[in-house]
Amino acid sequence: MAQENELNRESLAAQVRKALREEIISGQLEGNQRININHYARKWGISTTPIRDAFKQLETEGLLHVSPRRGVYVTEVDWAELKEIYEVRIAIECTAVRLTAANVPPQAARAALEAYRRAERATGTDRTRLLREADFRIHEVAMAYCRNLRLQRLAESVHDLVRWTRQTLIRRLPRPYEDTLGEHIAICEAVCQGDGARAAVCMQFHLENTIDRIAKFLLVESPLQASRERRQ
């Protein structure tokens, strides 16, 4: 019976970890936000034990910071981690889009390009909505049609980190979708033409520009901290 209870507790802790992880990755919980363990115990009608177990796991993943005296806080994406994530993205996605240009069904490539074109033609709230909906389209196409399972698995391993940066930091940029529209269209056009080499160059240009925009935003938002982190 003791073993069964232990398994049940581990299962509950896993469920709590999954739920909290999604709240962090999706941006529902913001960086440096304090998490009240009693709030979640009441919310889910459970004891604090599986929640504490989940906290430990999430701290190991780097998503939470547990301070014995101050409490439990959501980790904030810092410049060093962001830079590493984008270095990995450049390596993976540039290779993927180069391979995809030779493998993608023409209709899938044209559909992605048209999604960006519709956003480009739109105005007002429709434009904002369409830009947001199309934003990650070419990245998804690149991974879906690269026909390289190992590359896809590598992308999956950093997928949540990419979501985390998009939901918690990139959406705070002044023009997160407008600034990338032309870059996404250029990638799509190269893919539609079957030009893998140009598609890879355009993808690298886009991702490097994105990290540069983030760096400039961080310098404006918190000059001392951002400049210190960039030097690391």
N, C-alpha and C positions, 0 to 999 in steps of 0.2 A: 504493500500500500504506500509506503514511504517513497518507493521508486516511482510509482504511478503519479503521486502528488508532485514529485520533482519534475517529471516530464510535463505535467499539466502547467506547472509554473513556467517552465522553459518555453512552452508553446505560447503562453499568455505574454511573456516578455517579448517573444518574437513578434507577436501581433502589435504590441505597444511600440516596439522599435520601428516596425514598418509604417505605422500611422504617424509617429512623430517625425520619422525620416521624410515622409512625403510632405508634411507641413513645412519642414525646413527647406527641402529642395524646391518646392513650389513657391516659396517666398511668403507663405502665410505667416511664418515666424521669421522676423527680421534679425539681421546681425546684431549682436550685443543685447538682444531681448532676453530678459530674465524669464525662466520657466518655473512656474509654481507647481510643484509636485502634487500638492493637495487639490489644486484645480483639476488636474487630469484624473486624480483618484475619484473625485466626485463626478466628473464628466462621464467617466467610463464605468463607474460603480465597482471599482476594484481596489485592492489594497495598494499601498505604496511600494511593496516589495518588487513586483514585476516592472514597475516604472523605474525604480532605481537600477534594476538589472539592465533595462533598455538604455538608460542614461549612460551606463558604463560602456555598453557596446557602441553607442553613438559618439562617445568621447574618443574611443579607440579609432573610429572612422574619421575623426577630426571635425565632426559636425557640431559637437557640444564641447563646452569648457566647464568643468566642474571645479568650483572653488570651495574648499571646506568652510570658509568663513563668509563668503559672499553669496553663494548659491550656484545655480546652474544657468548658464548663458549660452545662447546660440552663437556659434563661431561666425565671425565676419570674414568674408572672402578678402584676403589681403593681396597686395600687389605681387608678392613672390609666388603665391599659389596660382594667381590668375595668369601670370606669365608662363608658368609651367604648363597649365592647362592649354593655353593657346599654342605653345610650342608643339605639344602633342597633337592638337587639332590640325595644325599646318602639315605635320608629317603624315597624318592619316588621311585627311580630306583632300589634299592636293593629289596624292596617289590615287585615291578612290575616284575622283572626278576625271582624272586622266584615263583610267580604265573604263569608266562609265561611258565616256564619249564614243567608244567603239562598240558598246554593248547595249545601250539603252534603246528601248523601242521608240521610234520617232514620235509616236503619239504622246508618250510620257514626257519626252523632252519639250515638245511643243506645248503641252498642257501646263508645264511649269512656267515656261516663258509667258504664256498668255495670262497666267495668274498675276504675274508682275506687271504686264502691260495693262490689265484691267485696273490694277491699283494706281498705275501711273496716270491713267485717263480719268479716274474718279476725282471727286472733290468733296470737301467737307468731312462729315462723319463717315460717309461711305469710304472715302479714301483711307482714313485712319484704320477702319475695320479691315479693309482689304489688304492694306500694307501689313497689318499685324498677322492676318491669316496666312499670307504668302511668305512671310519673313523667312521661315526655315525650309521652304519648299525645295530649293535646289540642293540643299545639304542632304535632305532625305533622299532625293533622287540619286545623288552621288553615291550614297551608301547602299541603296537598294539594288542598283544595277552594276556595281563594280565587279561582280562575280568572283569575289575573293573572300572566302569564308573567314579566314584568319584576320583579314583587315576589318571585316564586319564585327568580329568578336572584340577586337581591340577598340573599335568605336563604341561598342556597347559598354565596355569597361569604364569609359569616361563619360558616358551619356548623362548620368545623373549630375556629374560635376558641371557639364556644359549647361544643363537645365538650371542648375543652381546659380551660375553666373548670369544667365539670361534673365532669370526671374528676380534676382536680388540686386543686381548691379546694372546690367545693360539697359533694363527698362527705365532706369533713373536718368539715362542720358537725355539731353534736351530734344534730340531728333533721332531716336533709336532706329526707326524704320525708314525715314526719309533719306538718311545719310547712306544707307546700305542699298537702296533701291537700284541705283545705276550700276553698282558693283554686282548685284545679283543678276541683273539683266545681261551684263557682259559675260558672266559665267554661263548663263543659259544659252546665249547666242552661240558661244563656242561649242557647247555640248550639242546643240541642234545641228551644227555644221560638221560634227564628228571630229573636231579639232581638239584632241586630248591635251596636247602640249599647251595650247593657248588657254584651255579651260583651267589647267593646273596653275598657270601663271596668274590668271584672273582670280582664282580662289585664294592663292597666297597673298595677292594684293589686297583682297577684301579682308582676310583675317588679320593681316598686319595693320591695315588701316583701322580695323575695329579695336585692336588692342591699343593702338596709338590714341584713338578717340577716348578710350577709357582712361588712359594715363593722363591725358590733358584734363579730363573731367575731375579725376581724383586730385590733381594739383590745384584746381580751382576750389574744390570742395574742402580739402584739407591740405594746404600746401606743405606744411612741415612734415606731417606723417607720410604723405605720398612721396615727397622727395627723398625722405629717409628710406622708404621701402624700395624705391627704384634703384637706389645705390647698392642694395643688398645683392 
